[in-house]
Amino acid sequence: MKTDTDLDIRDVQNTESIFKMKIDKVGIKNLQYPLVVLDKKYHVQRTIANINIFVDLPSEKRGTHMSRFIEVMNRFVKRAFCVDVMDEFVSDIKETLCAKEVSIELSYPFFVEKTAPVSKKTSLLDYSCRMIYNNSKEKIERFIEVKVPITTLCPCSKEISEYGAHNQRGVVTLLVKHNSFIWIEDLILLIENEASCGIYPLLKRVDEKFVTEKAYTNPWFVEDIVRKIAEILKKNGRISGFRLECENYESIHNHNAYAEIEWNL
């Protein structure tokens, strides 16, 4: 029985384009696929990623071979993605697709085991993460992004109120450009340490008392949060640039509070 490879089928993608125009990015988008990532505590973690992979296309070629992106992805499906493996992955993409430039984006949930501060009950909290890799003739750029939920308490509300103060849940989004490996867990811990308090999926009454009082004794504006974190990030030799955002879902307003710092991106 003949297979597709045995048949004499014309390769239309490889024919010459009539438009003579280079395409910057062509490839696959929104591919749902299993992904293995490094885990600081448990070595590896298995998750599911939304994947975009693009290459450049020369002006003379009509199209790329979409199926080859999946073939390469499948060769790496059981390997833990890190800097070295990503470099290998990109090299394979370049060779398989005959490309000079590659752009990859892997978006996935990453789970961290959280321990409640007093009861010591454990539970899992999910964080939205992205790996971004741009490889061109001029440069290689590697990015990690993580979204970290936090609690903030308003310094102004605490100052002017006779008792209590309004607090809210916020999200810090950190995109770092890194020149060597960096743990996602370290970025998460850095952000949570600079908030009024961290977020926990599971809290008993003694824990709720603790986090409420901790937030009350650590009031911070969104402006404070991004400045404190940025100051620490600038001293990290593995980070060459970052974009840092804090957005608070205000509890007493019908709008959000927002602050952003970008450095050397």
Secondary structure, 3 states (H helix, E strand, C coil): CCCHHHCCCCCHHHCECCCCCCEEEEEEEEEEEEEEEEECCCEEEEEEEEEEEEEEECCCECCCCHHHHHHHHHHCCCCEECHHHHHHHHHHHHHHHCCCCEEEEEEEEEEEEEECCCCCCEEEEEEEEEEEEEECCCCEEEEEEEEEEEEEECHHHHHHCCCCCCEEEEEEEEEEEECCCCCHHHHHHHHHHCCCEECCCCCCHHHHHHHHHHHHCCCCCHHHHHHHHHHHHCCCCCEEEEEEEEEECCCCCCCCEEEEEEECC
